[in-house]
Amino acid sequence: MSDVGLTSIEDLRAMAPIEAGTLGHHTVLDTPSARVVVLAFESGHLMKEHRAPRPLLLQALDGHLRITADDRTVDLRPGGLLYLPASMTHAVEAVQPSRLCLTLLSG
């Protein structure tokens, strides 16, 4: 998708089923100013330390996620929001089956 006008997505969760044995990775919006990806985690899945080249907004759509970054651990649940600056090393653990809305912002 591109920045051509108003874009509406009715249900991000429906676009990202949680499947056993795999990390779901679903790009739901891709524009010059932001890229939105929904990650679908089964309980216990650990995304090891990594970094993104752009600033991130992380929002739990459901479940319970544990984010470790900058020598801190944050429990992220629906309604919570976490901002990470570009290139900050972080890890994500699914405490419960969860879907994470990840927005990569333009730098």
N, CA, C and O atoms as a printed pandas DataFrame, in Angstrom:
     atom_number atom_name residue_name chain_id  residue_number  x_coord  y_coord  z_coord
0              1         N          MET        A               1    0.841   -1.179    0.000
1              2        CA          MET        A               1    0.000    0.000    0.000
2              3         C          MET        A               1    0.887    1.243    0.000
3              4         O          MET        A               1    2.039    1.181    0.430
4              5         N          SER        A               2    0.379    2.333   -0.463
5              6        CA          SER        A               2    1.133    3.579   -0.459
6              7         C          SER        A               2    0.292    4.674    0.156
7              8         O          SER        A               2   -0.891    4.472    0.434
8              9         N          ASP        A               3    0.895    5.842    0.373
9             10        CA          ASP        A               3    0.180    6.979    0.944
10            11         C          ASP        A               3   -0.728    7.593   -0.123
11            12         O          ASP        A               3   -0.383    8.616   -0.714
12            13         N          VAL        A               4   -1.873    6.983   -0.369
13            14        CA          VAL        A               4   -2.796    7.479   -1.386
14            15         C          VAL        A               4   -4.067    8.034   -0.768
15            16         O          VAL        A               4   -4.963    8.476   -1.488
16            17         N          GLY        A               5   -4.157    8.018    0.528
17            18        CA          GLY        A               5   -5.344    8.535    1.186
18            19         C          GLY        A               5   -5.680    7.717    2.412
19            20         O          GLY        A               5   -4.844    6.985    2.942
20            21         N          LEU        A               6   -6.892    7.849    2.844
21            22        CA          LEU        A               6   -7.370    7.162    4.036
22            23         C          LEU        A               6   -7.306    5.645    3.855
23            24         O          LEU        A               6   -7.782    5.108    2.855
24            25         N          THR        A               7   -6.719    4.973    4.826
25            26        CA          THR        A               7   -6.656    3.517    4.817
26            27         C          THR        A               7   -7.251    3.019    6.124
27            28         O          THR        A               7   -6.894    3.500    7.199
28            29         N          SER        A               8   -8.156    2.058    6.031
29            30        CA          SER        A               8   -8.820    1.524    7.218
30            31         C          SER        A               8   -8.648    0.010    7.255
31            32         O          SER        A               8   -8.838   -0.675    6.250
32            33         N          ILE        A               9   -8.286   -0.499    8.424
33            34        CA          ILE        A               9   -8.183   -1.939    8.641
34            35         C          ILE        A               9   -9.119   -2.267    9.789
35            36         O          ILE        A               9   -8.932   -1.786   10.906
36            37         N          GLU        A              10  -10.123   -3.083    9.516
37            38        CA          GLU        A              10  -11.181   -3.338   10.498
38            39         C          GLU        A              10  -10.713   -4.162   11.691
39            40         O          GLU        A              10  -11.072   -3.851   12.827
40            41         N          ASP        A              11   -9.920   -5.205   11.457
41            42        CA          ASP        A              11   -9.530   -6.088   12.554
42            43         C          ASP        A              11   -8.134   -6.658   12.296
43            44         O          ASP        A              11   -7.973   -7.614   11.538
44            45         N          LEU        A              12   -7.138   -6.062   12.932
45            46        CA          LEU        A              12   -5.761   -6.524   12.755
46            47         C          LEU        A              12   -5.580   -7.971   13.206
47            48         O          LEU        A              12   -4.810   -8.721   12.607
48            49         N          ARG        A              13   -6.292   -8.359   14.263
49            50        CA          ARG        A              13   -6.150   -9.726   14.787
50            51         C          ARG        A              13   -6.592  -10.770   13.772
51            52         O          ARG        A              13   -5.993  -11.843   13.693
52            53         N          ALA        A              14   -7.621  -10.479   13.004
53            54        CA          ALA        A              14   -8.113  -11.428   12.003
54            55         C          ALA        A              14   -7.086  -11.655   10.893
55            56         O          ALA        A              14   -7.108  -12.688   10.223
56            57         N          MET        A              15   -6.192  -10.691   10.701
57            58        CA          MET        A              15   -5.184  -10.795    9.650
58            59         C          MET        A              15   -3.947  -11.565   10.102
59            60         O          MET        A              15   -3.037  -11.808    9.310
60            61         N          ALA        A              16   -3.916  -11.950   11.392
61            62        CA          ALA        A              16   -2.707  -12.567   11.953
62            63         C          ALA        A              16   -3.058  -13.719   12.880
63            64         O          ALA        A              16   -3.007  -13.560   14.100
64            65         N          PRO        A              17   -3.413  -14.872   12.334
65            66        CA          PRO        A              17   -3.735  -16.006   13.201
66            67         C          PRO        A              17   -2.505  -16.489   13.969
67            68         O          PRO        A              17   -1.381  -16.421   13.471
68            69         N          ILE        A              18   -2.735  -16.977   15.184
69            70        CA          ILE        A              18   -1.667  -17.569   15.982
70            71         C          ILE        A              18   -1.601  -19.044   15.618
71            72         O          ILE        A              18   -2.572  -19.780   15.790
72            73         N          GLU        A              19   -0.441  -19.471   15.111
73            74        CA          GLU        A              19   -0.276  -20.846   14.657
74            75         C          GLU        A              19    0.840  -21.518   15.438
75            76         O          GLU        A              19    1.905  -20.935   15.640
76            77         N          ALA        A              20    0.594  -22.736   15.874
77            78        CA          ALA        A              20    1.582  -23.487   16.652
78            79         C          ALA        A              20    2.850  -23.712   15.836
79            80         O          ALA        A              20    2.794  -24.001   14.641
80            81         N          GLY        A              21    3.997  -23.575   16.505
81            82        CA          GLY        A              21    5.268  -23.900   15.878
82            83         C          GLY        A              21    5.872  -22.830   14.994
83            84         O          GLY        A              21    6.918  -23.056   14.386
84            85         N          THR        A              22    5.233  -21.661   14.906
85            86        CA          THR        A              22    5.762  -20.635   14.022
86            87         C          THR        A              22    5.454  -19.249   14.570
87            88         O          THR        A              22    4.475  -19.058   15.292
88            89         N          LEU        A              23    6.288  -18.298   14.224
89            90        CA          LEU        A              23    6.017  -16.893   14.516
90            91         C          LEU        A              23    5.345  -16.311   13.289
91            92         O          LEU        A              23    5.945  -16.256   12.215
92            93         N          GLY        A              24    4.108  -15.877   13.441
93            94        CA          GLY        A              24    3.410  -15.248   12.324
94            95         C          GLY        A              24    3.926  -13.837   12.119
95            96         O          GLY        A              24    4.099  -13.093   13.084
96            97         N          HIS        A              25    4.169  -13.465   10.889
97            98        CA          HIS        A              25    4.701  -12.146   10.540
98            99         C          HIS        A              25    3.848  -11.619    9.398
99           100         O          HIS        A              25    3.970  -12.090    8.268
100          101         N          HIS        A              26    2.980  -10.640    9.679
101          102        CA          HIS        A              26    2.000  -10.180    8.702
102          103         C          HIS        A              26    2.112   -8.666    8.516
103          104         O          HIS        A              26    1.742   -7.906    9.411
104          105         N          THR        A              27    2.615   -8.223    7.369
105          106        CA          THR        A              27    2.649   -6.786    7.070
106          107         C          THR        A              27    1.238   -6.378    6.672
107          108         O          THR        A              27    0.689   -6.884    5.694
108          109         N          VAL        A              28    0.657   -5.459    7.437
109          110        CA          VAL        A              28   -0.728   -5.053    7.179
110          111         C          VAL        A              28   -0.824   -3.660    6.562
111          112         O          VAL        A              28   -1.871   -3.277    6.041
112          113         N          LEU        A              29    0.278   -2.902    6.624
113          114        CA          LEU        A              29    0.288   -1.572    6.020
114          115         C          LEU        A              29    1.737   -1.207    5.735
115          116         O          LEU        A              29    2.610   -1.393    6.584
116          117         N          ASP        A              30    1.990   -0.688    4.542
117          118        CA          ASP        A              30    3.352   -0.287    4.184
118          119         C          ASP        A              30    3.268    1.001    3.387
119          120         O          ASP        A              30    2.844    1.001    2.231
120          121         N          THR        A              31    3.677    2.105    4.014
121          122        CA          THR        A              31    3.655    3.414    3.378
122          123         C          THR        A              31    5.031    4.051    3.553
123          124         O          THR        A              31    5.842    3.545    4.328
124          125         N          PRO        A              32    5.312    5.138    2.857
125          126        CA          PRO        A              32    6.605    5.805    3.056
126          127         C          PRO        A              32    6.812    6.312    4.490
127          128         O          PRO        A              32    7.953    6.439    4.936
128          129         N          SER        A              33    5.738    6.600    5.208
129          130        CA          SER        A              33    5.890    7.165    6.552
130          131         C          SER        A              33    5.815    6.139    7.682
131          132         O          SER        A              33    6.278    6.419    8.788
132          133         N          ALA        A              34    5.247    4.967    7.434
133          134        CA          ALA        A              34    5.134    3.943    8.480
134          135         C          ALA        A              34    4.893    2.579    7.860
135          136         O          ALA        A              34    4.262    2.442    6.812
136          137         N          ARG        A              35    5.417    1.580    8.546
137          138        CA          ARG        A              35    5.146    0.181    8.176
138          139         C          ARG        A              35    4.558   -0.482    9.413
139          140         O          ARG        A              35    5.123   -0.379   10.502
140          141         N          VAL        A              36    3.421   -1.163    9.251
141          142        CA          VAL        A              36    2.759   -1.825   10.368
142          143         C          VAL        A              36    2.772   -3.327   10.130
143          144         O          VAL        A              36    2.322   -3.817    9.095
144          145         N          VAL        A              37    3.306   -4.051   11.129
145          146        CA          VAL        A              37    3.423   -5.503   11.063
146          147         C          VAL        A              37    2.747   -6.075   12.298
147          148         O          VAL        A              37    2.939   -5.562   13.401
148          149         N          VAL        A              38    1.959   -7.127   12.130
149          150        CA          VAL        A              38    1.389   -7.842   13.267
150          151         C          VAL        A              38    2.149   -9.157   13.405
151          152         O          VAL        A              38    2.208   -9.964   12.478
152          153         N          LEU        A              39    2.727   -9.348   14.586
153          154        CA          LEU        A              39    3.433  -10.584   14.903
154          155         C          LEU        A              39    2.527  -11.436   15.773
155          156         O          LEU        A              39    1.960  -10.947   16.750
156          157         N          ALA        A              40    2.388  -12.708   15.424
157          158        CA          ALA        A              40    1.513  -13.639   16.157
158          159         C          ALA        A              40    2.391  -14.687   16.841
159          160         O          ALA        A              40    3.079  -15.461   16.176
160          161         N          PHE        A              41    2.360  -14.702   18.174
161          162        CA          PHE        A              41    3.218  -15.566   18.985
162          163         C          PHE        A              41    2.401  -16.634   19.681
163          164         O          PHE        A              41    1.338  -16.347   20.231
164          165         N          GLU        A              42    2.888  -17.861   19.663
165          166        CA          GLU        A              42    2.308  -18.866   20.549
166          167         C          GLU        A              42    2.954  -18.667   21.918
167          168         O          GLU        A              42    4.032  -18.082   22.019
168          169         N          SER        A              43    2.300  -19.151   22.963
169          170        CA          SER        A              43    2.806  -19.015   24.317
170          171         C          SER        A              43    4.204  -19.613   24.426
171          172         O          SER        A              43    4.462  -20.708   23.927
172          173         N          GLY        A              44    5.108  -18.877   25.089
173          174        CA          GLY        A              44    6.460  -19.357   25.301
174          175         C          GLY        A              44    7.441  -18.992   24.213
175          176         O          GLY        A              44    8.644  -19.183   24.390
176          177         N          HIS        A              45    6.968  -18.472   23.087
177          178        CA          HIS        A              45    7.881  -18.117   22.000
178          179         C          HIS        A              45    8.780  -16.957   22.436
179          180         O          HIS        A              45    8.303  -15.989   23.027
180          181         N          LEU        A              46   10.064  -17.054   22.147
181          182        CA          LEU        A              46   11.027  -16.003   22.468
182          183         C          LEU        A              46   11.668  -15.508   21.181
183          184         O          LEU        A              46   12.268  -16.278   20.432
184          185         N          MET        A              47   11.532  -14.228   20.941
185          186        CA          MET        A              47   12.231  -13.572   19.836
186          187         C          MET        A              47   13.501  -12.998   20.456
187          188         O          MET        A              47   13.451  -12.020   21.201
188          189         N          LYS        A              48   14.635  -13.613   20.143
189          190        CA          LYS        A              48   15.907  -13.241   20.762
190          191         C          LYS        A              48   16.270  -11.794   20.452
191          192         O          LYS        A              48   15.681  -11.157   19.579
192          193         N          GLU        A              49   17.256  -11.297   21.193
193          194        CA          GLU        A              49   17.683   -9.915   21.028
194          195         C          GLU        A              49   17.964   -9.572   19.567
195          196         O          GLU        A              49   18.626  -10.321   18.848
196          197         N          HIS        A              50   17.453   -8.443   19.161
197          198        CA          HIS        A              50   17.650   -7.938   17.810
198          199         C          HIS        A              50   17.446   -6.427   17.853
199          200         O          HIS        A              50   17.164   -5.865   18.911
200          201         N          ARG        A              51   17.588   -5.782   16.724
201          202        CA          ARG        A              51   17.360   -4.340   16.662
202          203         C          ARG        A              51   16.721   -3.985   15.328
203          204         O          ARG        A              51   16.853   -4.716   14.346
204          205         N          ALA        A              52   16.037   -2.867   15.308
205          206        CA          ALA        A              52   15.404   -2.372   14.083
206          207         C          ALA        A              52   16.073   -1.050   13.697
207          208         O          ALA        A              52   16.458   -0.276   14.573
208          209         N          PRO        A              53   16.212   -0.790   12.414
209          210        CA          PRO        A              53   16.885    0.433   11.984
210          211         C          PRO        A              53   16.034    1.697   12.153
211          212         O          PRO        A              53   16.536    2.814   12.021
212          213         N          ARG        A              54   14.746    1.512   12.447
213          214        CA          ARG        A              54   13.830    2.649   12.577
214          215         C          ARG        A              54   13.211    2.656   13.968
215          216         O          ARG        A              54   13.175    1.611   14.618
216          217         N          PRO        A              55   12.715    3.814   14.455
217          218        CA          PRO        A              55   11.996    3.845   15.735
218          219         C          PRO        A              55   10.761    2.948   15.663
219          220         O          PRO        A              55   10.160    2.786   14.601
220          221         N          LEU        A              56   10.387    2.364   16.812
221          222        CA          LEU        A              56    9.276    1.409   16.876
222          223         C          LEU        A              56    8.229    1.829   17.885
223          224         O          LEU        A              56    8.546    2.405   18.926
224          225         N          LEU        A              57    6.978    1.536   17.568
225          226        CA          LEU        A              57    5.883    1.552   18.536
226          227         C          LEU        A              57    5.403    0.121   18.658
227          228         O          LEU        A              57    5.127   -0.524   17.646
228          229         N          LEU        A              58    5.297   -0.391   19.881
229          230        CA          LEU        A              58    4.824   -1.747   20.134
230          231         C          LEU        A              58    3.534   -1.676   20.920
231          232         O          LEU        A              58    3.462   -0.996   21.943
232          233         N          GLN        A              59    2.501   -2.383   20.444
233          234        CA          GLN        A              59    1.202   -2.442   21.118
234          235         C          GLN        A              59    0.719   -3.883   21.126
235          236         O          GLN        A              59    0.705   -4.542   20.086
236          237         N          ALA        A              60    0.324   -4.377   22.299
237          238        CA          ALA        A              60   -0.251   -5.721   22.383
238          239         C          ALA        A              60   -1.705   -5.652   21.937
239          240         O          ALA        A              60   -2.484   -4.850   22.454
240          241         N          LEU        A              61   -2.064   -6.490   20.982
241          242        CA          LEU        A              61   -3.463   -6.565   20.551
242          243         C          LEU        A              61   -4.244   -7.520   21.440
243          244         O          LEU        A              61   -5.434   -7.324   21.687
244          245         N          ASP        A              62   -3.563   -8.557   21.919
245          246        CA          ASP        A              62   -4.145   -9.490   22.887
246          247         C          ASP        A              62   -2.997  -10.236   23.553
247          248         O          ASP        A              62   -1.847  -10.136   23.125
248          249         N          GLY        A              63   -3.317  -10.980   24.597
249          250        CA          GLY        A              63   -2.308  -11.773   25.278
250          251         C          GLY        A              63   -1.466  -10.979   26.256
251          252         O          GLY        A              63   -1.920   -9.993   26.836
252          253         N          HIS        A              64   -0.235  -11.424   26.428
253          254        CA          HIS        A              64    0.700  -10.844   27.397
254          255         C          HIS        A              64    2.105  -11.076   26.861
255          256         O          HIS        A              64    2.524  -12.215   26.654
256          257         N          LEU        A              65    2.825   -9.983   26.641
257          258        CA          LEU        A              65    4.178  -10.036   26.112
258          259         C          LEU        A              65    5.143   -9.410   27.109
259          260         O          LEU        A              65    4.779   -8.493   27.846
260          261         N          ARG        A              66    6.358   -9.903   27.126
261          262        CA          ARG        A              66    7.403   -9.353   27.989
262          263         C          ARG        A              66    8.521   -8.847   27.067
263          264         O          ARG        A              66    9.141   -9.618   26.334
264          265         N          ILE        A              67    8.760   -7.533   27.124
265          266        CA          ILE        A              67    9.759   -6.887   26.283
266          267         C          ILE        A              67   10.953   -6.507   27.165
267          268         O          ILE        A              67   10.792   -5.875   28.209
268          269         N          THR        A              68   12.140   -6.898   26.730
269          270        CA          THR        A              68   13.357   -6.528   27.449
270          271         C          THR        A              68   14.179   -5.628   26.545
271          272         O          THR        A              68   14.516   -5.998   25.421
272          273         N          ALA        A              69   14.507   -4.419   27.055
273          274        CA          ALA        A              69   15.291   -3.444   26.304
274          275         C          ALA        A              69   15.894   -2.444   27.280
275          276         O          ALA        A              69   15.297   -2.143   28.314
276          277         N          ASP        A              70   17.051   -1.940   26.963
277          278        CA          ASP        A              70   17.672   -0.877   27.761
278          279         C          ASP        A              70   17.777   -1.263   29.241
279          280         O          ASP        A              70   17.529   -0.441   30.123
280          281         N          ASP        A              71   18.149   -2.525   29.501
281          282        CA          ASP        A              71   18.295   -3.046   30.864
282          283         C          ASP        A              71   17.001   -2.987   31.683
283          284         O          ASP        A              71   17.048   -2.937   32.912
284          285         N          ARG        A              72   15.858   -2.993   31.014
285          286        CA          ARG        A              72   14.545   -3.006   31.678
286          287         C          ARG        A              72   13.684   -4.079   31.058
287          288         O          ARG        A              72   13.888   -4.476   29.911
288          289         N          THR        A              73   12.711   -4.548   31.834
289          290        CA          THR        A              73   11.717   -5.488   31.327
290          291         C          THR        A              73   10.346   -4.866   31.537
291          292         O          THR        A              73   10.018   -4.398   32.628
292          293         N          VAL        A              74    9.549   -4.870   30.469
293          294        CA          VAL        A              74    8.207   -4.282   30.497
294          295         C          VAL        A              74    7.209   -5.362   30.137
295          296         O          VAL        A              74    7.374   -6.046   29.127
296          297         N          ASP        A              75    6.165   -5.528   30.958
297          298        CA          ASP        A              75    5.058   -6.422   30.625
298          299         C          ASP        A              75    4.075   -5.623   29.788
299          300         O          ASP        A              75    3.527   -4.619   30.244
300          301         N          LEU        A              76    3.858   -6.075   28.565
301          302        CA          LEU        A              76    2.979   -5.374   27.634
302          303         C          LEU        A              76    1.700   -6.173   27.457
303          304         O          LEU        A              76    1.719   -7.329   27.034
304          305         N          ARG        A              77    0.595   -5.534   27.789
305          306        CA          ARG        A              77   -0.731   -6.148   27.669
306          307         C          ARG        A              77   -1.608   -5.233   26.811
307          308         O          ARG        A              77   -1.239   -4.085   26.566
308          309         N          PRO        A              78   -2.764   -5.725   26.353
309          310        CA          PRO        A              78   -3.643   -4.878   25.538
310          311         C          PRO        A              78   -3.916   -3.538   26.226
311          312         O          PRO        A              78   -4.231   -3.474   27.414
312          313         N          GLY        A              79   -3.783   -2.490   25.444
313          314        CA          GLY        A              79   -3.961   -1.137   25.968
314          315         C          GLY        A              79   -2.645   -0.458   26.275
315          316         O          GLY        A              79   -2.605    0.761   26.441
316          317         N          GLY        A              80   -1.555   -1.229   26.354
317          318        CA          GLY        A              80   -0.239   -0.661   26.630
318          319         C          GLY        A              80    0.477   -0.266   25.351
319          320         O          GLY        A              80    0.181   -0.781   24.273
320          321         N          LEU        A              81    1.412    0.644   25.483
321          322        CA          LEU        A              81    2.181    1.146   24.350
322          323         C          LEU        A              81    3.632    1.288   24.792
323          324         O          LEU        A              81    3.912    1.756   25.895
324          325         N          LEU        A              82    4.536    0.886   23.935
325          326        CA          LEU        A              82    5.960    0.979   24.227
326          327         C          LEU        A              82    6.651    1.593   23.013
327          328         O          LEU        A              82    6.425    1.167   21.881
328          329         N          TYR        A              83    7.490    2.590   23.255
329          330        CA          TYR        A              83    8.278    3.228   22.198
330          331         C          TYR        A              83    9.728    2.805   22.355
331          332         O          TYR        A              83   10.258    2.820   23.466
332          333         N          LEU        A              84   10.378    2.427   21.255
333          334        CA          LEU        A              84   11.804    2.114   21.236
334          335         C          LEU        A              84   12.477    2.968   20.172
335          336         O          LEU        A              84   12.011    3.003   19.033
336          337         N          PRO        A              85   13.559    3.654   20.512
337          338        CA          PRO        A              85   14.266    4.420   19.485
338          339         C          PRO        A              85   14.962    3.488   18.490
339          340         O          PRO        A              85   15.134    2.299   18.755
340          341         N          ALA        A              86   15.349    4.031   17.372
341          342        CA          ALA        A              86   16.036    3.251   16.331
342          343         C          ALA        A              86   17.275    2.572   16.900
343          344         O          ALA        A              86   18.007    3.156   17.699
344          345         N          SER        A              87   17.496    1.350   16.484
345          346        CA          SER        A              87   18.683    0.547   16.816
346          347         C          SER        A              87   18.793    0.113   18.270
347          348         O          SER        A              87   19.848   -0.375   18.674
348          349         N          MET        A              88   17.747    0.271   19.070
349          350        CA          MET        A              88   17.807   -0.214   20.446
350          351         C          MET        A              88   17.623   -1.729   20.457
351          352         O          MET        A              88   16.641   -2.240   19.920
352          353         N          THR        A              89   18.556   -2.441   21.060
353          354        CA          THR        A              89   18.479   -3.889   21.163
354          355         C          THR        A              89   17.320   -4.256   22.085
355          356         O          THR        A              89   17.145   -3.673   23.155
356          357         N          HIS        A              90   16.520   -5.252   21.635
357          358        CA          HIS        A              90   15.369   -5.678   22.445
358          359         C          HIS        A              90   15.042   -7.138   22.151
359          360         O          HIS        A              90   15.415   -7.680   21.111
360          361         N          ALA        A              91   14.339   -7.758   23.089
361          362        CA          ALA        A              91   13.858   -9.137   22.946
362          363         C          ALA        A              91   12.385   -9.149   23.311
363          364         O          ALA        A              91   11.920   -8.317   24.090
364          365         N          VAL        A              92   11.653  -10.102   22.740
365          366        CA          VAL        A              92   10.212  -10.219   22.984
366          367         C          VAL        A              92    9.897  -11.657   23.364
367          368         O          VAL        A              92   10.290  -12.590   22.664
368          369         N          GLU        A              93    9.181  -11.836   24.481
369          370        CA          GLU        A              93    8.751  -13.155   24.930
370          371         C          GLU        A              93    7.234  -13.157   25.088
371          372         O          GLU        A              93    6.663  -12.241   25.679
372          373         N          ALA        A              94    6.592  -14.183   24.561
373          374        CA          ALA        A              94    5.138  -14.324   24.711
374          375         C          ALA        A              94    4.852  -15.122   25.980
375          376         O          ALA        A              94    5.133  -16.318   26.046
376          377         N          VAL        A              95    4.297  -14.460   26.974
377          378        CA          VAL        A              95    3.914  -15.115   28.215
378          379         C          VAL        A              95    2.647  -15.934   27.983
379          380         O          VAL        A              95    2.463  -16.992   28.585
380          381         N          GLN        A              96    1.781  -15.437   27.109
381          382        CA          GLN        A              96    0.548  -16.102   26.676
382          383         C          GLN        A              96    0.496  -16.021   25.150
383          384         O          GLN        A              96    1.259  -15.260   24.555
384          385         N          PRO        A              97   -0.388  -16.789   24.505
385          386        CA          PRO        A              97   -0.581  -16.570   23.066
386          387         C          PRO        A              97   -0.917  -15.083   22.854
387          388         O          PRO        A              97   -1.796  -14.543   23.526
388          389         N          SER        A              98   -0.229  -14.439   21.936
389          390        CA          SER        A              98   -0.320  -12.983   21.819
390          391         C          SER        A              98   -0.137  -12.524   20.388
391          392         O          SER        A              98    0.474  -13.202   19.562
392          393         N          ARG        A              99   -0.689  -11.344   20.120
393          394        CA          ARG        A              99   -0.439  -10.662   18.859
394          395         C          ARG        A              99    0.082   -9.271   19.183
395          396         O          ARG        A              99   -0.480   -8.553   20.010
396          397         N          LEU        A             100    1.162   -8.909   18.518
397          398        CA          LEU        A             100    1.844   -7.649   18.742
398          399         C          LEU        A             100    1.765   -6.793   17.484
399          400         O          LEU        A             100    2.162   -7.222   16.401
400          401         N          CYS        A             101    1.250   -5.583   17.640
401          402        CA          CYS        A             101    1.229   -4.625   16.540
402          403         C          CYS        A             101    2.505   -3.813   16.634
403          404         O          CYS        A             101    2.740   -3.100   17.610
404          405         N          LEU        A             102    3.324   -3.935   15.599
405          406        CA          LEU        A             102    4.629   -3.283   15.532
406          407         C          LEU        A             102    4.572   -2.218   14.433
407          408         O          LEU        A             102    4.338   -2.530   13.266
408          409         N          THR        A             103    4.787   -0.972   14.817
409          410        CA          THR        A             103    4.797    0.110   13.840
410          411         C          THR        A             103    6.214    0.631   13.725
411          412         O          THR        A             103    6.784    1.132   14.694
412          413         N          LEU        A             104    6.786    0.509   12.521
413          414        CA          LEU        A             104    8.103    1.059   12.236
414          415         C          LEU        A             104    7.887    2.456   11.659
415          416         O          LEU        A             104    7.283    2.616   10.598
416          417         N          LEU        A             105    8.383    3.448   12.363
417          418        CA          LEU        A             105    8.182    4.834   11.958
418          419         C          LEU        A             105    9.284    5.278   11.012
419          420         O          LEU        A             105   10.380    4.718   11.027
420          421         N          SER        A             106    9.002    6.278   10.188
421          422        CA          SER        A             106   10.063    6.806    9.335
422          423         C          SER        A             106   11.051    7.536   10.239
423          424         O          SER        A             106   10.660    8.242   11.168
424          425         N          GLY        A             107   12.325    7.353    9.952
425          426        CA          GLY        A             107   13.386    7.898   10.797
426          427         C          GLY        A             107   13.435    9.367   10.731
427          428         O          GLY        A             107   14.273    9.987   11.385
